[in-house]
Amino acid sequence: MTYKMKLKIFSLISKFFYFFGFQIFYSKKEIFPKNLNIKKIIDVGVANGTEILLKNYPNAKYYLIEPNESFFKIIENQILKKYNGKLFKCGADKFNGFKKLFIYGVSSSFYKRKNIRYNTYKKIKVFKLDTLLKNEKISKDTLLKIDTEGNELNILKGSTKILKKINYLMLEVRLKNIETYNPSELISFCHKYKFYWHKVLEIYYVKNGISYFDLLLIKKK
């Protein structure tokens, strides 16, 4: 099968799933490092659960932050009955207040993406992570994972106290259809808190190139 034919098939399948509010990607996964001292995980943008973390750290304490109520039952009935953790039914940002969450099918974002026609929105309460988790015991053996469809930099700006305490970051870095930050801004902000590029965990491709990738950063001592 030729490359052009593969692109046509992928395009047709993508359009079919997009009609029902889904997006599909071709992705390439890497093995998650085994030698990291991770005992707590802050998961911002949980959705159905972050499989790579649940699989590799089944005994960790999970702080799950998810604003989309479509996922609450899944988190409560499938994740929290198996793993140790708690669910925060809200969003995260660089301020405490309210923000519009745009929704299309199971897809949601605090920002309208160019390739998605959102058909509704809800006002959602958002918090700085520094505020939301101020009473939790966050320490250097904590990993902060952020997958929020373009709101990653804002969340980091509301997590400066946490960033000083923890040693691990896992970020979704958007390259297409998101204009809320430039990837270099995201990496530069992490560098200010001594987090450095360690490994790309997964790359997500669409028909016209790389859409985004998941990046692991580790604090340099």
Buried (B, 14 or more C-beta within 10 A) or exposed (E): EEEEEEEEEBEEEBEEEBEEBEBEBEEEEEEBBEEBEBEBBBBBBBBEBBEBBBEBBEEBBBBBBBBBEBBBEBBEEEBBEEBEBEBBBBBBBBEBEBBBBBBBBBBBBBBEBEEBEBEEBBEBEBBBBBBBBEEBEBEBBBBBBBBBBBBBBBBBBBBBBBBEBBBBBBBBBBBBBBEBBEBEEBBEBBEEBBBEEBBBBBBBBBBEEBBBBBBBBBBEE
